[in-house]
Amino acid sequence: MLQLSADALNTGVNPDEQHERRAPETDLAELNRQLALINFKASLNQAESPATALGSLARLIYGSTAVSIFLQREQGWSNGELVLTSGRSMIETAAASGDAVTSANRTITAVDENLVTELGTRCFVAVPVCLSASTDSCAAVAAVGVEEENSADHPTALFQDVARHILSNPAVPSINRDDIVQRARELIHEANNPLSTVQNYLKILSLKLGAEHDAQVTLDSISAELYRTADIIEQFRHLDQPPEAVDEATDVNSIIEQQAALFGKSAQNIAFRLKLDHARPLASIQNAALKQVIVNLFKNAVEAMAGDGEISMESRGGLRQGAGTWVEISVTDNGPGIDDTLGDIFQPGTTSRDGDHRGQGLGVTKKLIEAAGGYLSYRSNPGATEFRLTLPQIQEFEQ
């Protein structure tokens, strides 16, 4: 690590002006502290624990690879292998006094001898890290193996200063991506079990009712939604891989008609008005993705109107923009409108509703549309809110 001596700092200074300057030792201490922080932060890559962070710092400042960090546990001071409970070891003495303790010219205990052997050096210095002036605030003790017995040259004050800064301002712990992926796969497996169970019960119910029963259409819709839920959950199995680009020609009108019929049964006080392109345009978006988009927009509109109002849906194909052809879909409700003070409504967590609403739906909707190469916009006034989707259109001859 780069350090500067006091003599180097004094070079070229007029003796008559020396008394007007800060003490060079003060300049040196602050400079070395800043250098240590910079070097430490550059060398440390998301420390896994306070012990790891302090160990890296001690090796950097002392220039020694023989370092062991003790933290206070329920059983006593421990480095993960040794547990100290006698109250007579150097580690415990340093923690109790708040002062560094060296093994030079000192009768050490059997535990200290074991630590010297573990470190593989002639002696060691026990350096406490206290978060305040009180000795009760000792958070850690670093055992640093050194070859020389003179402790006067040990950069103890520098280590304690930087270590105190590190422990008082802990970094956000790193998250192991492999652990996240594995946990996601476990949750997917567990989530699919009840979904499969429900599907089985639907099949049993369908058989009991008979093929001609009016409820079959509803059962089919429930089954389809369960499969869609399983597909959404399945996407989390591949968190460690970029999403695949899948070209799919989706019948826009079909998705709108299906979801309007489904929502119309559950939201009986909402009138759905459809004005769809008779040419039945095909959009370049996955069927499941467009269904999720329409569901999110319908759900938002129904909730905004408190279950009473009108939702208008419109589709138009063959729109020309640049060299491409586009399909446009609009969803309009006659609710109270969107509060102007909400800011970016597509930002996750933005919502004006209480309860279990998390403000995620519109953010997801925007991502799905943009992933398909499309655009999402909206305009809102009291009594009318319109969301407009624009998606690339696939011509019949392209299939």
C-alpha positions in Angstrom: 0.0 0.0 0.0 1.2 3.5 -0.8 2.3 5.5 2.2 4.2 8.8 2.6 6.6 9.6 5.4 6.6 12.8 7.4 10.0 13.7 6.0 8.6 13.5 2.5 5.8 15.8 3.4 8.3 18.3 4.9 10.5 18.5 1.9 10.7 22.0 0.5 9.0 23.7 3.4 10.5 26.9 4.7 11.4 26.5 8.4 10.0 30.0 9.1 6.6 29.0 7.7 6.6 25.6 9.5 4.6 26.9 12.5 1.9 28.2 10.2 1.2 24.7 8.8 -0.7 21.8 10.3 1.5 19.3 12.0 2.8 17.0 9.3 1.9 14.0 11.4 -1.8 15.1 11.3 -1.6 15.5 7.5 0.1 12.1 7.2 -2.5 10.3 9.4 -5.4 11.7 7.4 -3.7 11.0 4.0 -2.8 7.4 5.0 -6.4 6.9 6.2 -7.8 8.1 2.9 -5.3 6.0 0.9 -6.2 2.9 3.0 -9.9 3.4 2.4 -9.3 3.8 -1.4 -7.1 0.8 -1.6 -9.3 -1.3 0.6 -12.5 -0.5 -1.4 -10.7 -1.2 -4.6 -9.5 -4.6 -3.4 -12.6 -5.8 -1.6 -15.2 -7.4 -3.7 -18.5 -7.5 -1.7 -17.2 -8.9 1.5 -19.3 -11.9 2.7 -19.1 -11.0 6.4 -17.6 -8.4 8.8 -14.8 -10.9 9.5 -14.0 -11.2 5.9 -13.9 -7.4 5.5 -11.7 -6.9 8.5 -9.4 -9.7 7.5 -8.9 -8.1 4.1 -8.3 -4.8 5.6 -5.7 -6.1 8.1 -3.8 -7.9 5.4 -3.7 -4.8 3.4 -2.6 -2.4 6.1 -0.2 -4.6 8.0 1.2 -6.3 4.9 0.7 -9.7 6.6 -1.1 -12.7 5.4 -1.3 -14.1 8.9 -4.6 -12.6 10.1 -7.4 -14.0 12.2 -10.5 -12.1 13.1 -12.4 -12.7 16.4 -16.0 -11.7 16.9 -18.0 -11.9 20.1 -20.4 -14.8 20.0 -22.8 -16.2 22.6 -20.1 -18.6 23.8 -17.3 -16.1 23.8 -14.8 -14.5 21.4 -14.4 -16.7 18.4 -12.7 -16.8 15.0 -14.9 -19.7 13.8 -12.5 -22.4 15.1 -11.3 -21.2 18.5 -13.7 -20.1 21.2 -12.1 -18.0 24.1 -13.8 -18.0 27.5 -11.0 -17.9 30.0 -10.8 -14.1 30.1 -7.0 -14.3 30.2 -6.1 -14.5 26.5 -4.6 -11.6 24.6 -7.7 -11.3 22.5 -10.0 -11.0 25.5 -7.5 -8.6 27.2 -7.5 -6.4 24.1 -11.3 -6.4 23.9 -11.7 -5.5 27.6 -9.1 -2.7 27.6 -9.7 -1.3 24.2 -5.9 -1.2 23.6 -3.7 -3.2 21.3 -1.8 -6.0 23.0 1.4 -7.6 21.7 2.8 -11.0 22.6 6.3 -9.5 22.9 7.7 -9.5 26.5 4.6 -11.1 27.8 3.8 -14.4 29.3 1.1 -15.8 27.0 -1.5 -18.5 27.7 -1.7 -21.8 26.1 -4.5 -20.5 23.9 -2.3 -17.6 22.7 0.5 -20.1 21.9 -2.0 -22.1 19.8 -2.9 -18.9 18.0 0.8 -18.1 17.4 1.2 -21.6 15.9 -1.9 -21.1 13.7 -0.7 -17.8 12.4 2.8 -19.2 11.8 4.7 -16.2 13.0 7.1 -15.4 15.8 4.5 -13.2 17.6 1.2 -11.4 17.1 -0.6 -8.3 18.0 -4.2 -8.3 19.1 -6.0 -5.1 17.8 -9.4 -4.3 19.2 -12.0 -2.4 17.0 -14.2 -0.3 19.2 -17.2 1.6 17.7 -16.9 4.3 20.4 -14.7 5.5 23.2 -16.4 2.9 25.5 -14.5 -0.4 25.9 -18.0 -2.0 25.9 -18.3 -1.2 22.3 -15.6 -3.6 21.1 -17.0 -5.2 17.9 -14.0 -7.2 16.8 -10.4 -8.1 17.6 -7.8 -8.7 14.9 -5.0 -11.1 15.6 -2.2 -10.1 13.2 1.0 -12.2 12.9 4.1 -10.1 12.9 7.8 -11.0 12.8 9.2 -8.0 14.8 8.6 -7.7 18.5 8.5 -3.9 18.5 4.9 -2.7 18.3 5.7 0.9 17.9 5.8 0.7 14.2 2.6 -1.2 13.8 -0.1 0.8 11.9 -2.6 0.1 14.7 -4.3 3.5 14.8 -4.8 3.5 11.1 -6.3 0.0 11.1 -8.7 0.8 13.9 -9.8 4.0 12.3 -10.6 2.4 8.9 -12.1 -0.7 10.5 -14.4 1.5 12.6 -15.5 3.3 9.5 -16.2 -0.1 7.7 -18.2 -1.5 10.6 -20.1 1.7 11.1 -21.0 1.9 7.4 -21.5 -1.8 6.4 -21.8 -2.5 2.7 -24.9 -4.2 1.3 -24.2 -7.9 1.6 -23.7 -9.6 -1.7 -26.3 -12.0 -3.0 -25.2 -15.2 -4.6 -27.0 -15.5 -8.0 -26.7 -19.3 -8.0 -28.5 -19.4 -4.7 -31.3 -17.3 -6.0 -31.7 -19.5 -9.1 -31.8 -22.6 -7.0 -34.3 -21.2 -4.6 -36.5 -20.1 -7.5 -36.4 -23.6 -8.9 -37.5 -25.0 -5.6 -40.4 -22.6 -5.3 -41.5 -23.4 -8.9 -41.6 -27.0 -8.0 -43.7 -26.4 -4.9 -46.0 -24.0 -6.7 -46.7 -26.4 -9.5 -48.0 -29.0 -7.1 -51.2 -27.2 -6.0 -51.7 -26.1 -9.6 -51.7 -29.7 -10.7 -54.0 -30.6 -7.9 -56.6 -28.0 -8.9 -56.3 -29.1 -12.6 -57.2 -32.7 -11.5 -60.2 -31.5 -9.5 -61.4 -29.5 -12.5 -61.2 -32.7 -14.7 -63.1 -34.6 -12.1 -65.8 -31.9 -11.9 -66.0 -31.7 -15.7 -66.6 -35.4 -15.9 -69.3 -35.3 -13.2 -71.1 -32.4 -14.9 -71.1 -34.0 -18.3 -69.9 -32.6 -21.7 -73.1 -30.7 -22.4 -73.2 -28.8 -19.1 -73.2 -25.0 -19.4 -70.4 -24.7 -16.8 -67.9 -26.5 -19.2 -67.0 -23.2 -20.9 -66.2 -21.7 -17.5 -64.2 -24.8 -16.4 -62.2 -24.6 -19.7 -61.4 -20.9 -19.0 -60.3 -21.7 -15.4 -58.1 -24.5 -16.7 -56.5 -22.3 -19.4 -55.7 -19.6 -16.7 -54.1 -22.3 -14.5 -51.9 -23.3 -17.4 -51.0 -19.7 -18.1 -50.1 -19.3 -14.4 -47.9 -22.3 -14.6 -46.2 -20.8 -17.7 -45.6 -17.5 -15.9 -44.1 -19.3 -12.9 -41.9 -21.4 -15.2 -40.2 -18.3 -16.5 -38.4 -18.0 -13.2 -36.7 -21.4 -13.7 -34.3 -19.6 -16.1 -33.3 -16.5 -14.2 -29.7 -17.2 -15.0 -30.4 -17.1 -18.8 -31.4 -14.2 -21.0 -35.1 -14.5 -22.2 -35.5 -16.1 -25.6 -37.0 -14.1 -28.4 -40.0 -16.1 -29.7 -41.8 -15.1 -32.8 -45.5 -15.7 -32.5 -48.5 -14.5 -34.5 -51.2 -13.7 -32.1 -54.8 -13.0 -33.0 -55.4 -9.7 -31.2 -59.2 -9.8 -31.4 -59.4 -13.3 -30.0 -57.5 -12.3 -26.9 -59.7 -9.2 -26.4 -62.9 -11.2 -26.9 -61.9 -14.0 -24.5 -60.9 -11.6 -21.7 -63.8 -9.3 -22.1 -66.2 -12.3 -21.8 -64.3 -13.6 -18.7 -64.3 -10.2 -17.0 -67.9 -9.6 -18.0 -69.0 -12.6 -16.0 -67.2 -11.5 -12.8 -67.7 -7.7 -13.1 -71.4 -7.7 -13.9 -71.9 -4.0 -13.4 -69.3 -3.2 -16.0 -70.3 -2.9 -19.6 -67.7 -4.0 -22.2 -67.9 -2.2 -25.6 -65.8 -3.9 -28.4 -65.0 -2.2 -31.7 -62.6 -4.7 -33.3 -60.9 -4.7 -36.7 -62.9 -7.2 -38.9 -59.7 -8.2 -40.7 -58.5 -9.8 -37.4 -54.9 -8.5 -37.4 -52.1 -10.6 -36.1 -49.6 -9.0 -33.8 -46.0 -10.1 -33.3 -46.2 -11.0 -29.6 -46.5 -14.2 -27.6 -50.1 -15.2 -27.0 -49.5 -15.5 -23.2 -47.8 -12.1 -23.1 -50.7 -10.2 -24.8 -53.2 -12.0 -22.6 -51.3 -10.8 -19.5 -51.2 -7.3 -20.9 -55.0 -7.2 -21.5 -55.7 -8.8 -18.1 -53.6 -6.2 -16.4 -55.4 -3.3 -18.2 -58.8 -4.8 -17.6 -58.1 -5.4 -13.9 -56.8 -1.8 -13.4 -59.9 -0.4 -15.2 -62.4 -2.5 -13.2 -60.7 -1.5 -9.9 -60.5 2.2 -10.8 -64.2 2.3 -11.5 -65.0 0.4 -8.2 -66.9 -2.2 -10.2 -69.3 0.1 -11.9 -68.8 1.7 -15.3 -67.8 1.1 -18.9 -64.7 -0.2 -20.7 -64.3 0.3 -24.4 -61.9 -1.9 -26.5 -60.7 -1.1 -30.0 -58.3 -2.8 -32.4 -57.0 -1.5 -35.7 -54.5 -3.1 -38.0 -52.7 -2.0 -41.1 -51.3 1.2 -39.6 -48.2 2.5 -41.4 -45.3 4.0 -39.6 -41.9 4.1 -41.2 -41.2 0.9 -43.0 -43.4 -1.2 -40.7 -47.0 -2.1 -40.3 -48.6 -1.9 -36.9 -51.6 -3.1 -34.8 -53.1 -0.6 -32.4 -55.1 -1.6 -29.4 -56.9 0.9 -27.0 -58.5 0.2 -23.6 -60.6 3.1 -22.3 -62.6 3.3 -19.1 -64.8 6.1 -17.7 -63.4 6.0 -14.2 -62.1 8.9 -12.1 -58.8 9.2 -14.0 -55.2 8.9 -12.9 -53.9 11.2 -10.2 -51.3 13.6 -11.8 -49.2 13.6 -8.6 -48.4 9.9 -8.9 -45.5 10.6 -11.3 -44.3 7.7 -13.6 -47.1 5.2 -13.3 -45.0 2.5 -15.0 -42.5 2.7 -12.2 -42.9 -0.4 -10.0 -44.5 0.4 -6.7 -46.5 3.4 -8.0 -50.1 3.1 -7.0 -53.0 5.1 -5.6 -54.8 2.1 -4.1 -54.4 0.7 -0.7 -54.4 -2.9 0.6 -52.6 -5.6 -1.3 -52.0 -3.5 -4.4 -48.2 -3.3 -5.1 -48.2 -1.1 -8.2 -46.5 -3.8 -10.4 -49.1 -4.4 -13.1 -48.4 -1.4 -15.4 -44.7 -1.8 -15.1 -45.0 -5.5 -16.2 -47.4 -4.5 -19.0 -44.9 -1.9 -20.4 -42.0 -4.4 -20.3 -44.0 -7.0 -22.2 -45.1 -4.6 -24.9 -41.5 -3.2 -25.3 -40.0 -6.7 -25.4 -42.3 -7.4 -28.4 -41.0 -4.3 -30.1 -44.0 -2.2 -29.4 -45.0 0.9 -27.5 -47.4 1.7 -24.6 -48.8 5.2 -23.9 -51.8 6.6 -22.0 -53.8 9.8 -21.5 -56.1 10.4 -18.6 -58.7 13.0 -17.5 -61.5 12.8 -15.0 -64.1 10.5 -16.6 -61.8 9.0 -19.2 -58.5 7.0 -19.1 -57.1 5.5 -22.3 -54.2 3.1 -22.7 -52.9 2.6 -26.2 -50.8 -0.3 -27.3 -48.9 -0.4 -30.6 -47.4 -3.7 -31.8 -45.7 -4.9 -35.0 -48.2 -6.5 -37.3 -47.6 -9.8 -39.1 -49.1 -10.0 -42.5 -50.8 -13.2 -43.6 -48.2 -13.9 -46.3 -45.4 -13.8 -43.8 -46.5 -17.0 -42.1 
